[in-house]
């Protein structure tokens, strides 16, 4: 999908206890990419001196790396939605930046949204089908990733058979860097 070829360079700067970093390793192995791994931090590109064809970040890392993006040709960002302020900062970036949509159940992303477009929709990857249930929550059929239809609690607005707009969460769970936080638990911790 991103036009990567054997020998292209990739940078992994996500923690390997999460699926996103493991998927960077899988991509590198399957595609024959030259993978460099750096210690995960909130500003991973600050010490990078070479250019890379591909990298994956979470929104906090991207926010702190805007001035260094010229070192990355194609960047995917996921784990949580991007703020409108961050999207505005990225409008003139020379890097091809894609917000990803996926979850642990799908192992990797199942849809991407190109950030440089003014109003962009998530577009599903080849071999992925989508629908909504009676709550307008996303249903995902991705036979290469999961044997059953995946029922999500993500509220979406379908624009076509292959595009959708993410509206929010049916269960109001906060997704921060792929860590799910219950608002009720957060409220208990903040109480008093």
C-alpha positions, -999 to 999 in steps of 0.1 A, spaced: 0 0 0 28 24 8 51 14 -21 78 -1 1 104 -23 -15 132 -46 -3 162 -26 9 142 4 19 150 18 53 126 18 83 128 32 118 112 15 148 108 37 178 78 22 196 79 -2 226 82 -38 216 56 -49 243 29 -34 220 17 -47 187 27 -16 167 64 -22 172 60 -59 166 43 -51 133 72 -29 123 95 -59 127 71 -81 107 69 -55 79 107 -53 78 110 -91 78 84 -98 51 93 -69 29 131 -71 33 134 -36 49 165 -24 66 151 -18 101 168 5 127 155 3 162 159 32 187 148 34 223 112 46 225 108 82 237 84 111 234 108 127 208 124 98 189 135 118 158 155 144 176 188 123 176 182 107 142 207 119 115 198 97 85 167 96 63 142 68 64 116 55 39 91 44 66 84 50 103 54 45 127 47 69 156 20 76 182 5 111 182 26 123 211 58 113 193 45 130 161 36 162 180 72 164 193 88 155 160 72 179 135 104 198 129 123 166 121 97 150 97 118 158 66 139 128 75 109 104 70 95 98 35 63 79 46 49 80 82 20 61 98 6 73 131 -18 55 153 -28 44 188 -52 74 193 -69 100 171 -49 130 160 -59 164 173 -71 191 149 -42 213 160 -17 186 151 -33 180 117 -30 217 110 7 217 118 12 188 94 -6 203 63 27 215 47 49 186 56 69 170 28 64 136 45 35 114 34 16 111 67 -12 86 72 -34 83 103 -41 46 108 -72 28 121 -68 -6 137 -69 -24 170 -52 -53 188 -79 -76 174 -69 -68 138 -32 -70 147 -24 -42 123 -42 -13 108 -72 -20 85 -77 15 72 -56 47 66 -64 84 62 -40 107 44 -34 137 66 -25 161 38 -60 161 24 -82 188 39 -112 165 47 -100 130 45 -118 98 52 -104 65 64 -100 42 34 -99 4 41 -70 -15 28 -74 -42 1 -92 -73 12 -110 -55 41 -147 -50 42 -167 -28 65 -203 -23 76 -221 -9 107 -244 -25 132 -277 -10 145 -257 13 169 -237 26 139 -206 9 153 -180 -4 128 -180 -41 118 -148 -53 102 -142 -83 79 -105 -88 73 -101 -125 64 -63 -122 62 -62 -109 98 -91 -125 117 -114 -155 110 -146 -138 123 -162 -104 118 -149 -80 144 -175 -61 163 -161 -27 175 -175 0 197 -162 27 173 -190 49 161 -185 57 124 -203 73 95 -199 52 63 -194 73 31 -190 43 8 -182 6 9 -145 14 14 -145 48 33 -157 60 67 -155 88 91 -146 80 127 -171 97 151 -162 85 185 -166 56 209 -200 40 218 -186 31 253 -168 64 259 -135 46 265 -105 69 262 -78 55 239 -45 70 247 -15 56 229 -33 23 225 -40 21 262 -77 20 270 -88 42 299 -123 39 315 -137 74 323 -153 60 354 -120 46 367 -102 79 359 -130 98 377 -125 76 408 -87 83 408 -93 120 405 -119 121 432 -108 140 463 
